């Protein structure tokens, strides 16, 4: 059954499971079920949907590294499959851990706008989560330089533009550090007062730009 999934041979998988249904729950040496294997490759939505329809409890099974299907999908970059999982088991959207703030942060770091939009429309409270460093998902979008995603986030939660992390940094500080000029200009359009904000070390945006040697950002600030 694992081999059929890896080969994207859905007819063979259906035949195998019809003959030996117990193979649905067999695991390989990494404790991965066929659901974990199907979640690895983009385009396996139909196969995974069939597996989970026959054995819905597999959606919660973890491998020997403690990864459930959501962890597997995010790690392997299969956005379409993640959306399928969300629709089937919305409770998994609340997946989180203490290190990085949870799934909403992971999607922002990957730049998966469609999945993030679906997630936040379905569970809007997730947008206000913070990680261990006090960063919001807006900080992450500013750091990655994804203007479109930051715009979406701030549309959902405008207050995040003034939120600071544990170091006193706003999204403007983060965009300056990351040298994301288009994002910084967008931030200034929304909150021009941020140009004067200082972090916990008393640094404003000019101080940070000078430290980083980012001439383009400096010109954006002075304009």
Residue pairs with C-beta under 8 A, 6 or more apart in sequence:
1 13
1 16
1 17
1 20
1 23
1 24
1 26
1 34
2 26
2 28
2 32
2 34
2 37
4 10
4 12
4 13
4 16
5 13
5 34
5 37
5 38
5 44
5 47
6 37
8 41
8 43
8 44
8 47
10 46
10 47
10 50
13 34
13 47
13 50
14 50
16 23
17 23
17 24
17 54
21 54
23 34
24 33
24 34
24 51
24 54
24 55
24 58
25 33
25 55
25 58
26 33
26 34
27 33
27 63
28 37
30 63
30 64
30 65
31 62
31 63
31 64
32 63
33 58
33 61
34 51
34 58
35 48
35 51
35 52
35 55
35 58
35 59
35 61
35 69
36 61
36 63
36 67
36 69
36 72
38 44
38 47
38 48
38 51
38 81
39 48
39 69
39 72
39 73
39 76
39 78
39 81
39 85
40 72
40 76
40 78
41 76
41 78
42 77
42 78
42 79
42 80
42 81
43 80
44 78
44 81
45 80
45 81
45 84
48 81
48 84
48 85
49 84
49 88
51 58
52 58
52 59
52 85
52 88
56 88
56 89
58 69
59 68
59 69
59 85
59 88
59 89
59 92
60 68
61 68
61 69
62 68
63 72
67 75
68 92
68 95
69 85
69 92
70 82
70 85
70 92
70 95
70 103
71 95
73 79
73 81
73 82
73 85
74 82
74 103
74 106
74 107
74 110
77 110
79 110
79 112
79 114
79 115
82 112
82 115
83 114
83 115
83 118
85 92
86 92
86 93
86 115
86 118
86 119
86 122
90 122
90 123
93 103
93 119
93 122
93 123
93 126
94 102
94 103
94 123
94 126
95 102
95 103
96 102
96 103
96 129
98 132
99 131
99 132
100 106
100 131
100 132
101 129
101 130
101 131
101 132
101 135
101 137
102 126
102 129
103 119
103 126
104 116
104 119
104 120
104 126
104 127
104 129
104 137
105 129
105 131
105 135
105 137
105 140
107 115
107 116
107 119
108 116
108 137
108 140
108 141
108 144
108 146
108 149
108 153
109 140
109 144
111 144
111 146
111 149
113 146
113 148
113 149
113 152
116 149
116 152
117 152
119 126
120 126
120 127
120 153
120 156
124 156
127 137
127 153
127 156
127 157
127 160
128 136
128 157
128 160
129 136
129 137
130 136
130 165
133 165
133 166
133 167
134 164
134 165
134 166
134 167
135 165
135 174
136 160
136 163
136 165
137 153
137 160
138 150
138 153
138 154
138 157
138 160
138 161
138 163
138 171
139 163
139 165
139 169
139 171
139 174
141 149
141 150
141 153
141 171
141 183
142 150
142 171
142 172
142 174
142 175
142 178
142 180
142 183
142 187
143 174
143 175
143 177
143 178
143 180
144 178
144 180
145 175
145 178
145 180
145 182
145 183
146 183
147 180
147 182
147 183
147 186
150 171
150 183
150 186
150 187
151 186
153 160
154 160
154 161
154 190
158 190
160 171
161 170
161 171
161 187
161 190
161 191
161 194
162 170
162 191
162 194
163 170
163 171
164 170
164 199
167 199
167 200
167 201
168 198
168 199
168 200
168 201
169 177
169 199
170 194
170 197
171 187
171 194
172 184
172 187
172 188
172 191
172 194
172 195
172 197
172 205
173 197
173 199
173 203
173 205
173 208
175 183
175 184
175 187
176 184
176 205
176 208
176 209
176 212
176 214
176 217
176 221
177 208
177 212
179 212
179 214
179 216
179 217
181 216
181 217
181 220
184 205
184 217
184 220
184 221
185 220
187 194
188 194
188 195
188 220
194 205
195 204
195 205
195 221
196 204
197 204
197 205
198 204
203 211
205 217
205 221
206 218
206 221
209 217
209 218
209 221
210 218
